[in-house]
Amino acid sequence: MSGLTSHLSGLCAEDAVAAHYTASGCKMLERRWNGPGGEIDLIAERAGTVVFIEVKRAKDFATAASRVSARQIARIFASASHYLARFPTGLDTDARFDVALVDGSGAVEIIENANMV
């Protein structure tokens, strides 16, 4: 995939995931939010819980899941800590980390509370 095609494909995947979360009752707080650790693809909120979402797209779900690296996990945690510091309850704010997988057909699979450690 060319750089532009890959970028546009990623944006479409993020749009599909955002629509999935919105349809399930979440409110989108941020898209492509940049913190000190780097970018978090999507940040949503539902019933007082902040949801940090890493979006991965590939031809199939297994390949997409394999693209979540230890470096990305560390980046997400660093930026999420910074984001949560903005809340009155700080790091005690209810939060979870999800991985959203998008396959080649555009289907979405969510791994809630992804065990990323």
N, C-alpha and C positions, 0 to 999 in steps of 0.2 A: 504494500500500500504506500502511496506517496504521502508526504507530510501533510498536505492539505486534505487528502482523502481520509487519512487517519484522524486528523483533527475533527473534521466534520462528522465522521462516524462516531467519535467519542461524544460530541455534542448531542447527536441523535440518541445515543445510549443514555446519556444523562437526562435528556428530556423524557424518555420512556420510563426511567426509574423515578423521576420526580412525579410524573403522572400516576405511577403505581402507588407511591406513598400518599399523594394527595387523595386519590380515590379511596384509600384505606383510612382516611381521617386525619392524616398528618398535615401540619402546616409547614411549608417550606420557609426556613429562616434565611438560608444563604445558599448561593451557588458559586462554586469555585472560590471559596473563601481562602484568603492567604493569611497564614499566621507565621510565626517565627520558624516553625518547622517545615513550612511549605504549604501547599494547597490541599484543602479538603474539598472533595468533589461536591458533596451536598450536605447540608445540615438541616434537619427537620426537628419538629417538636410535636409530641402527642401526649396529652394528659400529663403535662409537667415533666416529661422525660425528653431530654435532648438526644437526638439520634445523629451520629456522625456516620456518613455513608461513603464508602469507597466503591466506585463503579468500575467494573472490569468487563470489557467486551472482547469476544473471540468467536470463532466458528461454532464452538460448543461450550457448555458450562464448565466442563472439567478443565479445558484449556484456559478459560477466563480465570477460574479459581487459582490455577497454578501461577498466574501472573501477579499475585499479591506477594510482594517481597518483604523481607525483614526490614529493609531500609524504609520502605513505604509505611510499614507498621510503626516504626519509631517516629517517622515524620508526622503521621496522623496523631499519635499520642501527644507529641510535643505541641502541635498546633491546637489540639482539642483542650489541653490543659490551659493554654493561653485564652482560648475562647471562653471556657467555663469560668475563668477568673473574673469575667465581666458580670456574672450573676451575683446577686446578694449572698447566695449560699456557696459561691465559689466552687471548689473542687468537690464539695458535698452535694452538688446538684445531681439529681438523677440523670444518668446518661448511659448510652449503650453505643456499641460500635457494630455496624452492619456492613456486610459486603454484598453488593448488588451485582449479580452476574447477568449479562445480556448475551444471548447467542446470536448466530448469524441470521436467524429469522426475525430477531427483535423481541423474542420472548424474554421475560424477566424472571429471575429466581433470586430470592432474598435469603441470605444467611443472617438471621438476627443474632445479636450477641455473639458475633463471630469470635471464636477463640483464636485471637491473633498473637498470643504470646507463646 
